[in-house]
Amino acid sequence: MYRHYYADISGTDLAEIYGVSQQAISKRIAKIRAKLKNLLEN
């Protein structure tokens, strides 16, 4: 999350850095967002 939002690294670049698909990065970001939302709402 930090690299994506604060370091302004694109999902495509993150996928290349971590050696996964861009779709995998998108899914991971969505999961993290959902967890953060749940934490903030409770």
PyMOL commands that set and color helices and strands:
alter all, ss='L'
color gray80, all
select helices_A, chain A and resi 2-6+11-18+22-41
alter helices_A, ss='H'
color red, helices_A
deselect
rebuild
show_as cartoon
